Amino acid sequence: MQPSRRDFLNMAGSAAGALGVGAFAAAPAPASPQRPGGARTDERPSPPGGQAPKPLRILILGGTGFIGPHQVRYAIARGHKLTLFNRGRTNPGLFPDVEKLQGDRAVGDYASLKGRDWDVVIDNPTTLPRWVRQAADVLRGHTQQYVFISTLSVYAKNDTLNMDETAEVAITHEPDSEDVRKYYGPLKALSEKEAEKAFPGRTTVIRPGLIVGPGDLSDRFTYWPVRLERGGEVLAPGGPTDPVQIIDARDLSEFAIRLCEDGATGTYNGTGPRSRLTMGEMLGGVRAVTTSDAYLTWVPADFLAAQSVRPWVDMPVWVPPVGDSAGFATRSIRRALAKGLTFRPLYLTVKDTLDFYQSEPEDRKAKLRAGLAAAREKEVLAAWHARKNP
Ligand SMILES: NC(=O)c1ccc[n+]([C@@H]2O[C@H](COP(=O)([O-])OP(=O)(O)OC[C@H]3O[C@@H](n4cnc5c(N)ncnc54)[C@H](OP(=O)(O)O)[C@@H]3O)[C@@H](O)[C@H]2O)c1
């Protein structure tokens, strides 16, 4: 039986519900130490270039996964002095000239941070409030600013357009749960509160949307450049005017470092681009970078739902802008813009994402972690072309 429009809205709603708590989550941790992403883009000038007015001592909790390396490169280019704190498992050979301290936050081991002072601490990987509390026990009184990397998934609802940072955040009745898959958004929201409690008036919260670009292991954006590069008929979801929001990891990272330089506190949605981007514009922009014969066939959201093609997961980046998800891709970034969030042009993100993908090992390239497999895409397209009453 074909799902009805109501089923579709439920599905979109449940997708949004799931998205609400987990859409903007980090990529799965790599199984083994692996090459850092984005290294080949170092030479690109980052806005604004040059040295910061005053060098800072910056401690990055994390620093070697996806966004961390981009923060480190930009901070070094700006003349700051860095320390990284992690377990030494992810990309251990990265940044041999940067000070590294070890500890495992899962077991509350922060001994290596004791007795040290930093101007700013940036906390990248944390979802659990306990991680903030325990870090704060050691760092309180030893830093002027605490920057917490949160997520747009903190928001309770996505049904309204253009919502800003004052929108209601999600809560959980199990605040001590460590189930980060189930309670990703609410736990991030609680972690934000812990940060503000531990460092009152000195906390900066950045809530990123989907982070994309070189180094991304989730493949959610990567699917599109790779798919269009492969060529042929490409299944495009929904309608060309459906809104999407993404942020290049480098733009996000540079923004975080500049907030440190400015000593800016408060909460900032961190997504992009500057003005409204549609699915059609995004895919057109991706297509323009590729050299293939790719062409798009737009398939409406309710037909995709009837085919059990899931927004965001099977058709990454895209969520149909209806019902509970109407405002999902229209978060206001006015505050971040006022504090100097800048954006690379889309073609650079696409090109560097493709370069990154091409440099990945063959086995990983063979199976992307998001998007439709080629055979399934063909099936859905065939069903669309064979539909009754075309
Ligand atoms: N991806 C998205 O689209 C998206 C969207 C919205 C928000 N976000 C948020 O953005 C952030 C992304 O962070 P990232 O992973 O790119 O940051 P990162 O700082 O580049 O990498 C994560 C770091 O955390 C360290 N780490 C992991 N587990 C640890 C532990 N138990 N103890 C100590 N250190 C540990 C890792 O090193 P070791 O493994 O060596 O310890 C690694 O250095 C996350 O907060 C995520 O929730 C992501």
The ligand as a Gaussian input file, in Angstrom:
#p B3LYP/6-31G(d) Opt

LIG

0 1
 N       29.351000      17.055000      11.876000
 C       28.330000      17.891000      11.902000
 O       27.657000      18.119000      10.896000
 C       27.993000      18.607000      13.191000
 C       26.890000      19.452000      13.196000
 C       26.609000      20.181000      14.362000
 C       27.431000      20.072000      15.464000
 N       28.485000      19.231000      15.438000
 C       29.372000      19.195000      16.615000
 O       30.638000      19.639000      16.181000
 C       31.632000      19.005000      16.963000
 C       32.587000      18.318000      15.993000
 O       33.717000      17.988000      16.639000
 P       34.922000      17.236000      15.916000
 O       34.782000      15.778000      16.184000
 O       35.056000      17.680000      14.527000
 O       36.084000      17.856000      16.826000
 P       37.635000      17.563000      16.794000
 O       38.212000      18.289000      17.964000
 O       38.214000      17.800000      15.465000
 O       37.739000      15.974000      17.031000
 C       37.267000      15.339000      18.196000
 C       38.412000      15.263000      19.216000
 O       37.963000      14.773000      20.451000
 C       38.908000      13.874000      20.977000
 N       38.225000      12.936000      21.868000
 C       37.244000      12.071000      21.532000
 N       36.886000      11.343000      22.597000
 C       37.669000      11.775000      23.643000
 C       37.781000      11.404000      24.997000
 N       37.035000      10.412000      25.531000
 N       38.674000      12.057000      25.776000
 C       39.450000      13.043000      25.272000
 N       39.388000      13.442000      23.979000
 C       38.511000      12.802000      23.173000
 C       39.500000      13.201000      19.734000
 O       40.812000      12.709000      19.942000
 P       41.074000      11.209000      20.497000
 O       40.163000      10.283000      19.748000
 O       42.516000      11.009000      20.186000
 O       40.786000      11.262000      21.957000
 C       39.548000      14.373000      18.775000
 O       40.746000      15.108000      18.929000
 C       30.920000      18.070000      17.913000
 O       30.692000      18.715000      19.130000
 C       29.577000      17.837000      17.226000
 O       28.558000      17.510000      18.137000
 C       28.788000      18.483000      14.333000

